[in-house]
Amino acid sequence: MIKPPLEFETQFITAGWTGDSRGFPPSFNHHNHVGWDILDSFNDIHIHPESSTGLECATNDIHFQLVQPLCTCAERWQSLLHTKFIGVAFTHNQYGMLWVATDGAVFASNDITDVFEFVGSDIIVAIRNELMGIRSQPLMNDDESVLNYYGDAYNKSDSRLFDWHLYASQNGR
């Protein structure tokens, strides 16, 4: 069972988290993917940040539930990153989605743009980043020279981008 970050445990308890299984028993976890463990721990828990103002950007709510099917953006990046995604939550008042990779890394997509983002190395980091308003790192396709995202322009050498080539090589098939 996964526990929420200690600093947000009270919010999780208020939202209904008890530490017990949330309806995704081990028999459902037929793919041995951490995404199922996350859903078993937090399914249907809806966490709201204490403030809309975050450390680097606006904060986001997180509503844990199975997100199906993979959106086109997540499907494309799943292939490029050599991983399998399970959608574990909606964010941004239902227009964003959190996707957990096989290694537990958390990525995000949304219904407004085609930008795919790295949110955190695991669900605990991702929860903190979303609720505290810490910016995600966009991923840039090789065929793009500039990426405009939420008012920021990124070029190929921008250090704020997630190095998806390194990540993919570590997941190499």
C-alpha positions in Angstrom: 0.0 0.0 0.0 1.3 3.4 -1.0 1.1 6.2 1.6 0.6 9.9 0.6 3.4 12.4 1.3 3.4 13.1 5.0 2.7 16.9 4.5 -0.5 16.1 2.6 -1.7 13.1 4.7 -4.4 15.2 6.4 -5.8 16.3 3.1 -5.9 12.6 1.9 -7.7 11.5 5.1 -10.2 14.4 4.7 -10.8 13.2 1.1 -11.6 9.6 2.3 -8.2 7.9 2.3 -8.0 5.2 5.1 -4.9 3.3 4.1 -7.0 0.4 3.0 -7.4 -1.1 -0.5 -9.5 1.2 -2.8 -10.9 -1.5 -5.1 -8.0 -2.6 -7.2 -7.1 -6.0 -5.5 -3.9 -7.8 -6.4 -5.8 -10.1 -8.8 -6.5 -7.1 -10.9 -2.8 -6.2 -10.9 -2.2 -8.7 -13.7 0.5 -6.6 -15.3 2.7 -6.1 -12.3 2.7 -2.3 -12.9 3.1 0.3 -10.1 0.1 2.2 -11.6 -2.2 -0.5 -10.2 -0.7 -0.1 -6.8 -1.3 3.6 -6.9 -5.0 3.1 -7.9 -5.3 0.4 -5.1 -4.0 3.0 -2.6 -5.8 6.2 -3.8 -8.7 5.4 -6.2 -11.5 7.9 -6.1 -9.5 10.2 -3.7 -9.8 13.8 -4.9 -7.2 16.2 -3.4 -7.4 19.9 -3.7 -4.5 22.2 -3.0 -4.7 24.6 -0.1 -4.0 27.6 -2.4 -4.1 28.2 -6.2 -0.8 30.0 -6.0 2.2 27.6 -6.2 5.9 27.9 -5.9 6.5 28.1 -9.6 3.1 28.0 -11.2 -0.5 27.4 -10.4 -1.3 24.4 -8.2 -3.5 21.5 -9.4 -6.1 19.3 -7.9 -5.6 15.5 -8.3 -8.5 13.1 -8.7 -7.2 9.5 -8.6 -9.1 7.2 -10.9 -8.3 4.9 -13.8 -7.9 6.9 -17.0 -8.7 5.0 -20.1 -8.0 4.7 -22.9 -4.6 6.2 -23.5 -4.9 9.5 -25.3 -3.1 9.9 -28.6 -0.3 12.0 -27.0 0.3 9.4 -24.2 0.2 6.6 -26.7 2.9 8.2 -28.9 5.2 9.0 -25.9 4.7 5.5 -24.5 6.3 4.1 -27.7 9.1 6.7 -27.8 10.0 6.2 -24.1 9.9 2.4 -24.3 7.5 2.0 -21.5 3.9 1.2 -20.6 1.6 3.8 -19.2 -1.4 3.4 -16.9 -3.5 6.5 -16.4 -4.0 7.0 -12.6 -5.6 10.5 -12.2 -7.2 13.5 -13.7 -5.8 16.9 -12.8 -6.6 20.6 -13.6 -10.3 20.2 -13.0 -10.5 17.1 -15.2 -8.6 18.4 -18.3 -5.2 17.0 -17.4 -4.2 13.4 -16.9 -1.4 11.7 -15.0 0.3 8.7 -16.6 2.6 6.3 -14.6 5.3 4.5 -16.5 6.5 1.0 -15.8 9.4 2.3 -13.6 7.0 4.5 -11.6 7.9 7.9 -13.3 4.9 10.1 -13.7 4.1 12.1 -16.9 1.1 14.3 -17.8 -0.9 15.3 -20.8 -3.9 17.6 -21.1 -6.9 18.2 -23.4 -5.7 21.7 -24.4 -2.3 21.1 -25.9 -0.3 18.2 -27.4 2.6 18.8 -24.9 3.6 15.8 -22.8 5.4 16.5 -19.5 7.5 14.8 -16.9 5.9 15.4 -13.5 8.1 13.4 -11.2 10.3 10.4 -10.6 7.5 8.7 -8.7 3.9 9.3 -7.5 5.0 10.9 -4.2 7.2 13.5 -6.0 4.4 14.0 -8.6 1.8 14.6 -5.8 4.0 17.2 -4.2 4.8 18.9 -7.5 1.1 19.1 -8.5 -0.2 20.3 -5.1 2.7 22.7 -4.5 2.7 24.2 -8.0 6.1 23.1 -9.2 6.6 23.2 -13.0 6.6 20.0 -15.0 9.3 19.5 -17.6 8.0 19.4 -21.2 9.2 16.8 -23.7 10.0 18.0 -27.2 9.6 15.9 -30.3 12.7 15.6 -32.5 10.8 17.2 -35.4 10.1 20.3 -33.4 12.6 23.3 -33.3 10.6 25.4 -30.8 8.0 24.4 -28.2 5.6 27.1 -26.9 3.9 26.0 -23.7 2.0 28.2 -21.2 3.7 31.3 -22.4 7.3 29.9 -22.4 9.3 29.2 -25.5 11.6 26.2 -25.4 14.3 25.4 -28.0 16.1 22.0 -28.4 18.9 22.9 -26.0 16.7 24.3 -23.3 17.7 22.9 -19.9 14.1 23.1 -18.7 13.1 20.3 -21.1 13.0 16.7 -19.9 15.8 14.6 -21.5 13.5 11.9 -22.9 16.3 10.4 -25.1 18.3 9.5 -22.0 15.1 8.1 -20.3 14.2 6.1 -23.4 17.8 4.7 -23.6 17.6 3.6 -20.0 14.4 1.7 -20.8 15.9 0.4 -24.1 14.4 -2.7 -25.6 
